[in-house]
Each structure stands twice: as C-alpha cells, then as structure tokens.
Amino acid sequence: MDMKFKNITTLNLDIYMEGIKESYRLTHRISRAFSYAYAIIMLVIACAFFLSADRLIGVFFLLFFLVIFFWNLVGYRLGTKGSFLDFAKLHGSHYQVEMEYRFYEDRLEQETDKTELTVLYNKIDVVYVTDKLILIIFDKKVIIIDKLSFIDCKYQDVIKFIQQNNVKVTYIRRQVNSD
C-alpha cells in the first residue's frame, strides 16, 4: 500500500515534556481526581489530630497529604526527563531524536535509526490535537508528533484522514487571558 502522509519530527526534550504533560493531564483525569480527594481526606485527618493535641499523628497524615499532592502536581515529570534522555542516548544524542512517521491506509508507522513501531488505526484510543502537537494515544502509550513537520501536506489533511478511519479526534485549546 502506498504511503498517504509523512512527518519528520525532531523530538527534543521540550516537545517530549509538553507532549507527556498534556497526555498525562488528558488521560489520567479520573485517577488524579481520586488522588486529590484522597489527599484532601489526609489533610482533614491531619487537622483533626492537630486539634486533638496529638500532633505526631497529625504530622504523619500531613506528610501523606504533601506527598500525594506533590506527586499529582509534578511527580510524573520527574521520570519523564530521564526517560527522554535514555531514549535520546539510545539514538546517540542527548538532546534530540529524529522521528519519521508514515501514514498508510490502515496503519501508522514510526521509525527512528534504532526503533520501529506500527500501530493499526483501529488500535488507537484517541487523538488529541493541541496548539503545537498531535498526541496519539494507544494501549496507554503516546506518540508525539509536531504539527508543523508534515511533508507535502497540512496537519488538517492528516486529521481528516485519521477521522475517516473511525478514530476519535479531540481538539485541545489553551485559554489565554486577554487582560
């Protein structure tokens, strides 16, 4: 089968971090909500122990609250940088990896100098389109594509093509304050 579209994304730490942060925010909404609720419960229990003059147990619950809250805010980012650096090092670089994406009738192929990945469109859970990136979510994994790196086509053409393959596409727009 002939290739429909091609993209060459130079994946660097900034693009990778932005893509992982956005995909985590979008795909872990419910678990993050439960985790924040659990943290609030720990804070309420800590306050109750502080008020009952049992400060040692209160400190224990306060520490639980802080750890859970911190992990929800920035915890996933701690491993993300190391993950990218390991991936880049595998490809002989510390700063960027050249990713080639090819879109065919029935599948998407991702290729680098050292790795290959094929994803059938029917295995894709959702595609998120942000201001700069296209995030393809499948099997709890994410493919990060730079929207401006398509060759001989516009990203809108690729999105239409993906939608024709019965893949859900969601546009994510950041609200900008105009104050």
Contact map, one row per residue, 1 for C-alpha under 8 A:
11100000000000000000000000000000000000000000000000000000000000000000000000000000000000000000000000000001100000000000000000000000000000000000000000000000000000000000000000000000000
11110000000000000000000000000000000000000000000000000000000000000000000000000000000000000000000000000001100000000000000000000000000000000000000000000000000000000000000000000000000
11111100000000000000000000000000000000000000000000000000000000000000000000000000000000000000000000000111100000000000000000000000000000000000000000000000000000000000000000000000000
01111100000000000000000000000000000000000000000000000000000000000000000000000000000000000000000000000111100000000000000000000000000000000000000000000000000000000000000000000000000
00111110000000000000000000000000000000000000000000000000000000000000000000000000000000000000000000000111000000000000000000000000000000000000000000000111100001000000000000000000000
00111111000000000000000000000000000000000000000000000000000000000000000000000000000000000000000000011110000000000000000000000000000000000000000000000111000000000000000000000000000
00001111100000000000000000000000000000000000000000000000000000000000000000000000000000000000000000011100000000000000000000000000000000000000000010001110000000000000000000000000000
00000111110000000000000000000000000000000000000000000000000000000000000000000000000000000000000001111000000000000000000000000000000000000000000000001110000000000000000000000000000
00000011111000000000000000000000000000000000000000000000000000000000000000000000000000000000000001111000000000000000000000000000000000000000000011001000000000000000000000000000000
00000001111100000000000000000000000000000000000000000000000000000000000000000000000000000000000111100000000000000000000000000000000000000000000001000000000000000000000000000000000
00000000111110110000000000000000000000000000000000000000000000000000000000000000000000000000000111100000000000000000000000000000000000000000000000000000000000000000000000000000000
00000000011111110000000000000000000000000000000000000000000000000000000000000000000000000000001110000000000000000000000000000000000000000000000000000000000000000000000000000000000
00000000001111111000000000000000000000000000000000000000000000000000000000000000100110000000001100000000000000000000000000000000000000000000000000000000000000000000000000000000000
00000000000111111100000000000000000000000000000000000000000000000000000000000000000000000000000000000000000000000000000000000000000000000000000000000000000000000000000000000000000
00000000001111111110000000000000000000000000000000000000000000000000000000000000000000000000000000000000000000000000000000000000000000000000000101000000000000000000000000000000000
00000000001111111111000000000000000000000000000000000000000000000000000000000000000100000000000000000000000000000000000000000000000000000000000100000000000000000000000000000000000
00000000000011111111100000000000000000000000000000000000000000000000000000001001100000000000000000000000000000000000000000000000000000000000000000000000000000000000000000000000000
00000000000001111111110000000000000000000000000000000000000000000000000000000000000000000000000000000000000000000000000000000000000000000000000000000000000000000000000000000000000
00000000000000111111111000000000000000000000000000000000000000000000000000000000000000000000000000000000000000000000000000000000000010100000000100000000000000000000000000000000000
00000000000000011111111100000000000000000000000000000000000000000000000000000001000000000000000000000000000000000000000000000000000000000000010000000000000000000000000000000000000
00000000000000001111111110000000000000000000000000000000000000000000000000001000000000000000000000000000000000000000000000000000000000000000000000000000000000000000000000000000000
00000000000000000111111111000000000000000000000000000000000000000000000000000000000000000000000000000000000000000000000000000000000000000000000000000000000000000000000000000000000
00000000000000000011111111100000000000000000000000000000000000000000000000000000000000000000000000000000000000000000000000000000000000101000010000000000000000000000000000000000000
00000000000000000001111111110000000000000000000000000000000000000000000000000000000000000000000000000000000000000000000000000000000000000000000000000000000000000000000000000000000
00000000000000000000111111111000000000000000000000000000000000000000000000000000000000000000000000000000000000000000000000000000000000000000000000000000000000000000000000000000000
00000000000000000000011111111000000000000000000000000000000000000000000000000000000000000000000000000000000000000000000000000000000000000000000000000000000000000000000000000000000
00000000000000000000001111111000000000000000000000000000000000000000000000000000000000000000000000000000000000000000000000000000000000000000000000000000000000000000000000000000000
00000000000000000000000111111111000000000000000000000000000000000000000000000000000000000000000000000000000000000000000000000000000000000000000000000000000000000000000000000000000
00000000000000000000000011111111100000000000000000000000000000000000000000000000000000000000000000000000000000000000000000000000000000000000000000000000000000000000000000000000000
00000000000000000000000000011111110000000000000000000000000000000000000000000000000000000000000000000000000000000000000000000000000000000000000000000000000000000000000000000000000
00000000000000000000000000011111111000000000000000000000000000000000000000000000000000000000000000000000000000000000000000000000000000000000000000000000000000000000000000000000000
00000000000000000000000000011111111100000000000000000000000000000000000100000000000000000000000000000000000000000000000000000000000000000000000000000000000000000000000000000000000
00000000000000000000000000001111111110000000000000000000000000000000000000000000000000000000000000000000000000000000000000000000000000000000000000000000000000000000000000000000000
00000000000000000000000000000111111111000000000000000000000000000000000000000000000000000000000000000000000000000000000000000000000000000000000000000000000000000000000000000000000
00000000000000000000000000000011111111100000000000000000000000000001000100000000000000000000000000000000000000000000000000000000000000000000000000000000000000000000000000000000000
00000000000000000000000000000001111111110000000000000000000000000001100100000000000000000000000000000000000000000000000000000000000000000000000000000000000000000000000000000000000
00000000000000000000000000000000111111111000000000000000000000000000000000000000000000000000000000000000000000000000000000000000000000000000000000000000000000000000000000000000000
00000000000000000000000000000000011111111100000000000000000000000000000000000000000000000000000000000000000000000000000000000000000000000000000000000000000000000000000000000000000
00000000000000000000000000000000001111111110000000000000000000011101100000000000000000000000000000000000000000000000000000000000000000000000000000000000000000000000000000000000000
00000000000000000000000000000000000111111111000000000000000000001000000000000000000000000000000000000000000000000000000000000000000000000000000000000000000000000000000000000000000
00000000000000000000000000000000000011111111100000000000000000000000000000000000000000000000000000000000000000000000000000000000000000000000000000000000000000000000000000000000000
00000000000000000000000000000000000001111111110000000000000011011000000000000000000000000000000000000000000000000000000000000000000000000000000000000000000000000000000000000000000
00000000000000000000000000000000000000111111111000000000000011001000000000000000000000000000000000000000000000000000000000000000000000000000000000000000000000000000000000000000000
00000000000000000000000000000000000000011111111100000000000000000000000000000000000000000000000000000000000000000000000000000000000000000000000000000000000000000000000000000000000
00000000000000000000000000000000000000001111111110000000010010000000000000000000000000000000000000000000000000000000000000000000000000000000000000000000000000000000000000000000000
00000000000000000000000000000000000000000111111111000000111111000000000000000000000000000000000000000000000000000000000000000000000000000000000000000000000000000000000000000000000
00000000000000000000000000000000000000000011111111100000010000000000000000000000000000000000000000000000000000000000000000000000000000000000000000000000000000000000000000000000000
00000000000000000000000000000000000000000001111111110000010000000000000000000000000000000000000000000000000000000000000000000000000000000000000000000000000000000000000000000000000
00000000000000000000000000000000000000000000111111111110110000000000000000000000000000000000000000000000000000000000000000000000000000000000000000000000000000000000000000000000000
00000000000000000000000000000000000000000000011111111110010000000000000000000000000000000000000000000000000000000000000000000000000000000000000000000000000000000000000000000000000
00000000000000000000000000000000000000000000001111111100000000000000000000000000000000000000000000000000000000000000000000000000000000000000000000000000000000000000000000000000000
00000000000000000000000000000000000000000000000111111110000000000000000000000000000000000000000000000000000000000000000000000000000000000000000000000000000000000000000000000000000
00000000000000000000000000000000000000000000000011111110000000000000000000000000000000000000000000000000000000000000000000000000000000000000000000000000000000000000000000000000000
00000000000000000000000000000000000000000000000011111111110000000000000000000000000000000000000000000000000000000000000000000000000000000000000000000000000000000000000000000000000
00000000000000000000000000000000000000000000000011011111111000000000000000000000000000000000000000000000000000000000000000000000000000000000000000000000000000000000000000000000000
00000000000000000000000000000000000000000000000000000111111100000000000000000000000000000000000000000000000000000000000000000000000000000000000000000000000000000000000000000000000
00000000000000000000000000000000000000000000010010000111111110000000000000000000000000000000000000000000000000000000000000000000000000000000000000000000000000000000000000000000000
00000000000000000000000000000000000000000000111111000111111111000000000000000000000000000000000000000000000000000000000000000000000000000000000000000000000000000000000000000000000
00000000000000000000000000000000000000000000010000000011111111100000000000000000000000000000000000000000000000000000000000000000000000000000000000000000000000000000000000000000000
00000000000000000000000000000000000000000000010000000001111111110000000000000000000000000000000000000000000000000000000000000000000000000000000000000000000000000000000000000000000
00000000000000000000000000000000000000000110110000000000111111111000000000000000000000000000000000000000000000000000000000000000000000000000000000000000000000000000000000000000000
00000000000000000000000000000000000000000110010000000000011111111100000000000000000000000000000000000000000000000000000000000000000000000000000000000000000000000000000000000000000
00000000000000000000000000000000000000000000000000000000001111111110000000000000000000000000000000000000000000000000000000000000000000000000000000000000000000000000000000000000000
00000000000000000000000000000000000000100100000000000000000111111111000000000000000000000000000000000000000000000000000000000000000000000000000000000000000000000000000000000000000
00000000000000000000000000000000000000110110000000000000000011111111100000000000000000000000000000000000000000000000000000000000000000000000000000000000000000000000000000000000000
00000000000000000000000000000000000000100000000000000000000001111111110000000000000000000000000000000000000000000000000000000000000000000000000000000000000000000000000000000000000
00000000000000000000000000000000000000000000000000000000000000111111111000000000000000000000000000000000000000000000000000000000000000000000000000000000000000000000000000000000000
00000000000000000000000000000000001100100000000000000000000000011111111100000000000000000000000000000000000000000000000000000000000000000000000000000000000000000000000000000000000
00000000000000000000000000000000000100100000000000000000000000001111111110000000000000000000000000000000000000000000000000000000000000000000000000000000000000000000000000000000000
00000000000000000000000000000000000000000000000000000000000000000111111111100000000000000000000000000000000000000000000000000000000000000000000000000000000000000000000000000000000
00000000000000000000000000000000000000000000000000000000000000000011111111110000000000000000000000000000000000000000000000000000000000000000000000000000000000000000000000000000000
00000000000000000000000000000001001100000000000000000000000000000001111111110000000000000000000000000000000000000000000000000000000000000000000000000000000000000000000000000000000
00000000000000000000000000000000000000000000000000000000000000000000111111100000000000000000000000000000000000000000000000000000000000000000000000000000000000000000000000000000000
00000000000000000000000000000000000000000000000000000000000000000000011111111100000000000000000000000000000000000000000000000000000000000000000000000000000000000000000000000000000
00000000000000000000000000000000000000000000000000000000000000000000011111111110000000000000000000000000000000000000000000000000000000000000000000000000000000000000000000000000000
00000000000000000000000000000000000000000000000000000000000000000000001101111111000000000000000000000000000000000000000000000000000000000000000000000000000000000000000000000000000
00000000000000001000100000000000000000000000000000000000000000000000000001111111100000000000000000000000000000000000000000000000000000000000000000000000000000000000000000000000000
00000000000000000000000000000000000000000000000000000000000000000000000001111111110000000000000000000000000000000000000000000000000000000000000000000000000000000000000000000000000
00000000000000000000000000000000000000000000000000000000000000000000000000111111111000000000000000000000000000000000000000000000000000000000000000000000000000000000000000000000000
00000000000000001001000000000000000000000000000000000000000000000000000000011111111100000000000000000000000000000000000000000000000000000000000000000000000000000000000000000000000
00000000000010001000000000000000000000000000000000000000000000000000000000001111111110000000000000000000000000000000000000000000000000000000000000000000000000000000000000000000000
00000000000000000000000000000000000000000000000000000000000000000000000000000111111111000000000000000000000000000000000000000000000000000000000000000000000000000000000000000000000
00000000000000000000000000000000000000000000000000000000000000000000000000000011111111100000000000000000000000000000000000000000000000000000000000000000000000000000000000000000000
00000000000010010000000000000000000000000000000000000000000000000000000000000001111111110000000000000000000000000000000000000000000000000000000000000000000000000000000000000000000
00000000000010000000000000000000000000000000000000000000000000000000000000000000111111111000011000000000000000000000000000000000000000000000000000000000000000000000000000000000000
00000000000000000000000000000000000000000000000000000000000000000000000000000000011111111100000000000000000000000000000000000000000000000000000000000000000000000000000000000000000
00000000000000000000000000000000000000000000000000000000000000000000000000000000001111111110000000000000000000000000000000000000000000000000000000000000000000000000000000000000000
00000000000000000000000000000000000000000000000000000000000000000000000000000000000111111111111110000000000000000000000000000000000000000000000000000000000000000000000000000000000
00000000000000000000000000000000000000000000000000000000000000000000000000000000000011111111110000000000000000000000000000000000000000000000000000000000000000000000000000000000000
00000000000000000000000000000000000000000000000000000000000000000000000000000000000001111111100000000000000000000100000000000000000000000000000000000000000000000000000000000000000
00000000000000000000000000000000000000000000000000000000000000000000000000000000000000111111100010000000000000001100000000000000000000000000000000000000000000000000000000000000000
00000000000000000000000000000000000000000000000000000000000000000000000000000000000000011111110000000000000000000000000000000000000000000000000000000000000000000000000000000000000
00000000000000000000000000000000000000000000000000000000000000000000000000000000000000011111111110000000000000000000000000000000000000000000000000000000000000000000000000000000000
00000000000000000000000000000000000000000000000000000000000000000000000000000000000010011001111100000000000000000000000000000000000000000000000000000000000000000000000000000000000
00000000000110000000000000000000000000000000000000000000000000000000000000000000000010010000111110000000000000000000000000000000000000000000000000000000000000000000000000000000000
00000000011110000000000000000000000000000000000000000000000000000000000000000000000000010000111111000000000000000000000000000000000000000000000000000000000000000000000000000000000
00000000011100000000000000000000000000000000000000000000000000000000000000000000000000010010101111100000000000010000000000000000000000000000000000000000000000000000000000000000000
00000001111000000000000000000000000000000000000000000000000000000000000000000000000000000000000111110000000000011000000000000000000000000000000000000000000000000000000000000000000
00000001111000000000000000000000000000000000000000000000000000000000000000000000000000000000000011111000000001110000000000000000000000000000000000000000000000000000000000000000000
00000111100000000000000000000000000000000000000000000000000000000000000000000000000000000000000001111100000001110000000000000000000000000000000000000000000000000000000000000000000
00000111100000000000000000000000000000000000000000000000000000000000000000000000000000000000000000111110000111100000000000000000000000000000000000000000000000000000000000000000000
00111110000000000000000000000000000000000000000000000000000000000000000000000000000000000000000000011111000111000000000000000000000000000000000000000000000000000000000000000000000
00111100000000000000000000000000000000000000000000000000000000000000000000000000000000000000000000001111101110000000000000000000000000000000000000000000000000000000000000000000000
11111000000000000000000000000000000000000000000000000000000000000000000000000000000000000000000000000111111110000000000000000000000000000000000000000000000000000000000000000000000
11110000000000000000000000000000000000000000000000000000000000000000000000000000000000000000000000000011111000000000000000000000000000000000000000000000000000000000000000000000000
00000000000000000000000000000000000000000000000000000000000000000000000000000000000000000000000000000001111100000000000110000000000000000000000000000000000000000000100000000000000
00000000000000000000000000000000000000000000000000000000000000000000000000000000000000000000000000000011111110000000011110000000000000000000000000000000000000000000000000000000000
00000000000000000000000000000000000000000000000000000000000000000000000000000000000000000000000000001111011111000000011110000000000000000000000000000000000000000000000000000000000
00000000000000000000000000000000000000000000000000000000000000000000000000000000000000000000000000001111001111100001111000000000000000000000000000000000000000000000000000000000000
00000000000000000000000000000000000000000000000000000000000000000000000000000000000000000000000000111100000111110001110000000000000000000000000000000000000000000000000000000000000
00000000000000000000000000000000000000000000000000000000000000000000000000000000000000000000000000111000000011111111100000000000000000000000000000000000000000000000000000000000000
00000000000000000000000000000000000000000000000000000000000000000000000000000000000000000000000011110000000001111111000000000000000000000000000000000000000000000000000000000000000
00000000000000000000000000000000000000000000000000000000000000000000000000000000000000000010000001000000000000111110000000000000000000000000000000000000000000000000000000000000000
00000000000000000000000000000000000000000000000000000000000000000000000000000000000000000110000000000000000000111111000000000000000000000000000000000000000000000000000000000000000
00000000000000000000000000000000000000000000000000000000000000000000000000000000000000000000000000000000000000111111100000000000000000000000000000000000000000000000000000000000000
00000000000000000000000000000000000000000000000000000000000000000000000000000000000000000000000000000000000011110111110000000000000000000000000000000000000000000000000000000000000
00000000000000000000000000000000000000000000000000000000000000000000000000000000000000000000000000000000000011100011111000000000000000000000000000000000000000000000000000000000000
00000000000000000000000000000000000000000000000000000000000000000000000000000000000000000000000000000000001111000001111100000000000000000000000000000000000000000000000000000000000
00000000000000000000000000000000000000000000000000000000000000000000000000000000000000000000000000000000001110000000111110110000000000000000000000000000000000000000000000000000000
00000000000000000000000000000000000000000000000000000000000000000000000000000000000000000000000000000000011100000000011111110000000000000000000000000000000000000000000000000000000
00000000000000000000000000000000000000000000000000000000000000000000000000000000000000000000000000000000011100000000001111110000000000000000000000000000000000000100111000000000000
00000000000000000000000000000000000000000000000000000000000000000000000000000000000000000000000000000000000000000000000111111000000000000000000000000000000000000000111000000000000
00000000000000000000000000000000000000000000000000000000000000000000000000000000000000000000000000000000000000000000001111111000000000000110000000000000000000000000000000000000000
00000000000000000000000000000000000000000000000000000000000000000000000000000000000000000000000000000000000000000000001111111110000000011110000000000000000000000000001000000000000
00000000000000000000000000000000000000000000000000000000000000000000000000000000000000000000000000000000000000000000000001111110000000011110000000000000000000000000001100000000000
00000000000000000000000000000000000000000000000000000000000000000000000000000000000000000000000000000000000000000000000000011111000000011100000000000000000000000000001111000000000
00000000000000000000000000000000000000000000000000000000000000000000000000000000000000000000000000000000000000000000000000011111100001111000000000000000000000000000001111000000000
00000000000000000000000000000000000000000000000000000000000000000000000000000000000000000000000000000000000000000000000000000111110001111000000000000000000000000000000011110000000
00000000000000000000000000000000000000000000000000000000000000000000000000000000000000000000000000000000000000000000000000000011111111100000000000000000000000000000000011110000000
00000000000000000000000000000000000000000000000000000000000000000000000000000000000000000000000000000000000000000000000000000001111111100000000000000000000000000000000000111000000
00000000000000000000000000000000000000000000000000000000000000000000000000000000000000000000000000000000000000000000000000000000111110000000000000000000000000000000000000011100000
00000000000000000000000000000000000000000000000000000000000000000000000000000000000000000000000000000000000000000000000000000000111111000000000001110000000000000000000000000000000
00000000000000000010000000000000000000000000000000000000000000000000000000000000000000000000000000000000000000000000000000000000111111100000000111100000000000000000000000000000000
00000000000000000000000000000000000000000000000000000000000000000000000000000000000000000000000000000000000000000000000000000011110111110000001111100000000000000000000000000000000
00000000000000000010001000000000000000000000000000000000000000000000000000000000000000000000000000000000000000000000000000000011110011111000011110000000000000000000000000000000000
00000000000000000000000000000000000000000000000000000000000000000000000000000000000000000000000000000000000000000000000000011111000001111100011100000000000000000000000000000000000
00000000000000000000001000000000000000000000000000000000000000000000000000000000000000000000000000000000000000000000000000011111000000111111111000000000000000000000000000000000000
00000000000000000000000000000000000000000000000000000000000000000000000000000000000000000000000000000000000000000000000000111100000000011111110000000000000000000000000000000000000
00000000000000000000000000000000000000000000000000000000000000000000000000000000000000000000000000000000000000000000000000111000000000001111100000000000000000000000000000000000000
00000000000000000000000000000000000000000000000000000000000000000000000000000000000000000000000000000000000000000000000000000000000000001111110000000000000000000000000000000000000
00000000000000000000000000000000000000000000000000000000000000000000000000000000000000000000000000000000000000000000000000000000000000001111111000000000000000000000000000000000000
00000000000000000001001000000000000000000000000000000000000000000000000000000000000000000000000000000000000000000000000000000000000000111101111100000000000000000000000000000000000
00000000000000000000000000000000000000000000000000000000000000000000000000000000000000000000000000000000000000000000000000000000000001111000111110000000000000000000000000000000000
00000000000000110010000000000000000000000000000000000000000000000000000000000000000000000000000000000000000000000000000000000000000011110000011111000000000000000000000000000000000
00000010100000000000000000000000000000000000000000000000000000000000000000000000000000000000000000000000000000000000000000000000000011100000001111101000000000000000000000000000000
00000000110000100000000000000000000000000000000000000000000000000000000000000000000000000000000000000000000000000000000000000000000111000000000111111100000000000000000000000000000
00000000000000000000000000000000000000000000000000000000000000000000000000000000000000000000000000000000000000000000000000000000000111000000000011111100001000000000000000000000000
00000000000000000000000000000000000000000000000000000000000000000000000000000000000000000000000000000000000000000000000000000000000100000000000001111100011000000000000000000000000
00000011100000000000000000000000000000000000000000000000000000000000000000000000000000000000000000000000000000000000000000000000000000000000000011111110000000000000000000000000000
00001111000000000000000000000000000000000000000000000000000000000000000000000000000000000000000000000000000000000000000000000000000000000000000001111111111000000000000000000000000
00001111000000000000000000000000000000000000000000000000000000000000000000000000000000000000000000000000000000000000000000000000000000000000000000001111110000000000000000000000000
00001100000000000000000000000000000000000000000000000000000000000000000000000000000000000000000000000000000000000000000000000000000000000000000000000111110000000000000000000000000
00001000000000000000000000000000000000000000000000000000000000000000000000000000000000000000000000000000000000000000000000000000000000000000000000000111111011000000000000000000000
00000000000000000000000000000000000000000000000000000000000000000000000000000000000000000000000000000000000000000000000000000000000000000000000000010111111111000000000000000000000
00000000000000000000000000000000000000000000000000000000000000000000000000000000000000000000000000000000000000000000000000000000000000000000000000110100111111100000000000000000000
00000000000000000000000000000000000000000000000000000000000000000000000000000000000000000000000000000000000000000000000000000000000000000000000000000000011111110000000000000000000
00000000000000000000000000000000000000000000000000000000000000000000000000000000000000000000000000000000000000000000000000000000000000000000000000000000111111111000000000000000000
00001000000000000000000000000000000000000000000000000000000000000000000000000000000000000000000000000000000000000000000000000000000000000000000000000000111111111100000000000000000
00000000000000000000000000000000000000000000000000000000000000000000000000000000000000000000000000000000000000000000000000000000000000000000000000000000001111111110000010000000000
00000000000000000000000000000000000000000000000000000000000000000000000000000000000000000000000000000000000000000000000000000000000000000000000000000000000111111111000000000000000
00000000000000000000000000000000000000000000000000000000000000000000000000000000000000000000000000000000000000000000000000000000000000000000000000000000000011111111100000000000000
00000000000000000000000000000000000000000000000000000000000000000000000000000000000000000000000000000000000000000000000010000000000000000000000000000000000001111111111000000000000
00000000000000000000000000000000000000000000000000000000000000000000000000000000000000000000000000000000000000000000000000000000000000000000000000000000000000111111111110000000000
00000000000000000000000000000000000000000000000000000000000000000000000000000000000000000000000000000000000000000000000000000000000000000000000000000000000000011111111000000000000
00000000000000000000000000000000000000000000000000000000000000000000000000000000000000000000000000000000010000000000000011000000000000000000000000000000000000001111111000000000000
00000000000000000000000000000000000000000000000000000000000000000000000000000000000000000000000000000000000000000000000011000000000000000000000000000000000000000111111100000000000
00000000000000000000000000000000000000000000000000000000000000000000000000000000000000000000000000000000000000000000000011011110000000000000000000000000000000000111111110000000000
00000000000000000000000000000000000000000000000000000000000000000000000000000000000000000000000000000000000000000000000000001110000000000000000000000000000000000010011111000000000
00000000000000000000000000000000000000000000000000000000000000000000000000000000000000000000000000000000000000000000000000000111100000000000000000000000000000100010001111100000000
00000000000000000000000000000000000000000000000000000000000000000000000000000000000000000000000000000000000000000000000000000111100000000000000000000000000000000000000111110000000
00000000000000000000000000000000000000000000000000000000000000000000000000000000000000000000000000000000000000000000000000000001110000000000000000000000000000000000000011111000000
00000000000000000000000000000000000000000000000000000000000000000000000000000000000000000000000000000000000000000000000000000001111000000000000000000000000000000000000001111100000
00000000000000000000000000000000000000000000000000000000000000000000000000000000000000000000000000000000000000000000000000000000011000000000000000000000000000000000000000111110000
00000000000000000000000000000000000000000000000000000000000000000000000000000000000000000000000000000000000000000000000000000000001000000000000000000000000000000000000000011111000
00000000000000000000000000000000000000000000000000000000000000000000000000000000000000000000000000000000000000000000000000000000000000000000000000000000000000000000000000001111100
00000000000000000000000000000000000000000000000000000000000000000000000000000000000000000000000000000000000000000000000000000000000000000000000000000000000000000000000000000111110
00000000000000000000000000000000000000000000000000000000000000000000000000000000000000000000000000000000000000000000000000000000000000000000000000000000000000000000000000000011111
00000000000000000000000000000000000000000000000000000000000000000000000000000000000000000000000000000000000000000000000000000000000000000000000000000000000000000000000000000001111
00000000000000000000000000000000000000000000000000000000000000000000000000000000000000000000000000000000000000000000000000000000000000000000000000000000000000000000000000000000111
